[in-house]
Every structure is written in C-alpha cells, then in structure tokens.
Amino acid sequence: MKRKAKRGSQYECVVAAVLRAMDPRSKVRRGQWFLGPDGRRELDVLVEGNAGGQARRVLIECKDYNPKKTGAVGIQHVDALESKRRDVQADVAIICSNAGFTTHAVHKASRVGIGLVSVMRRGDKRIRFAVTQEIYVRKVKVEELNISFQGPDPIILSGVRFEDVIFEGAPVGNWIIHRAMTMIGSNPIVAGSYTGTYPL
C-alpha cells in the first residue's frame, strides 16, 4: 500500500531547499521526530549550525494553507509552536506560511519572539501567497578568502583544517566568516579586494 504524502510536505521541501541555499554549512532536516517530555513531536524543518562560534538550533513550522479556503495562519499556531520550541529547546522558532498571518498571530508572535515569514521561490507553483512588499539584497560571490595569523612566535597552519582552529574554546573560522561577510556586504563597491585586521 502506497503511503499518502502528508499535506504540506511539498511546501516543507521548498522551505528546506531555500534554507540549504542560504547556508550550505548548516544541517537542514525535514520531517524529523523528536522525543519530548510529553511524547514524540514532529518537526517540519530543523536547522542546526553555528553562529558566532555557538551551536544554534532553529525550528521551523510550515503551514501550506489555501488563503481562499482556510484563511491565514492564526494565533493558535503561534501558541502551539511556542510550546514545541520549549520541548525541543530551540534557540529560534519560525512559522513559514503559504497564506499569510492574522493580526492576532502577528501580535502574539512579536510578543513571544517567534518569527513569521513567507518563503518565496521564483517560478515555483507550490507558492500561493503573494507578498505586498519586496526587499532586494545584493548577491555576493566570494572567489577567494585568505587568512593569516601574526604573533610574536611563528604560527604554522599547514595541514590544519579551517574548522579546527580554536580560540578560547570557540572555532575561529565561524567568527572570521561572519566578519568577512559583514565587511563585504556593507561595502558599496561591486567588485574588489578587501582586507581586515582584527586583534585576538
């Protein structure tokens, strides 16, 4: 007997694909089960990675609703995700909707720190919700990233993996990449070379 696909699974695939494209270094999993204090909880999309040298867990609930039949995502879904966030011990919780959000849902989400977004992908017919405001950002391509350390004693990094360089218990690589992307993203020059020096 062929198992019927869960409603909304296609939208979960879209959300997961967009997240993988945004941060290829993070681990993005879809349809995971988590054993919480009250039993098993299903997680639509779970993202695990590092930010600022610290491990982070992002829980994303996907609501593939039809705005004409079911309407926008309501406050009850924000309440449910707030409970699930505590069980999973997620650092960040987000609801992705294919039909928008009610005013009450927006107010509650803002108060409890839950993000509300609508994931879009050009040409994908599984996206039904149209945003009323668009924000454009530059697409930046880093062709080469050179890193060197200077100190009173010679520092030999030959054969050392990038992620194995640790300073005060935290990986230096994550911090460097964050600094580099911030510097490049805030520079108005379209193409060029940039140099940053940071004391550790």
Secondary structure, 3 states (H helix, E strand, C coil): CCCCCCCCHHHHHHHHHHHHHHCCCCEEEEEEEEEECCEEEEEEEEEEEEECCEEEEEEEEEECCCCCCCCCECHHHHHHHHHHHHHHCCCEEEEEECCCECHHHHHHHHHHCCEEECCCCCCCCCCCCCCCCCCCCCCCCCCCCCCCCCCCCCCCCCCCCHHHCEECCEEHHHHHHHHHHHHHHCCCCCCCCCCCCCCC
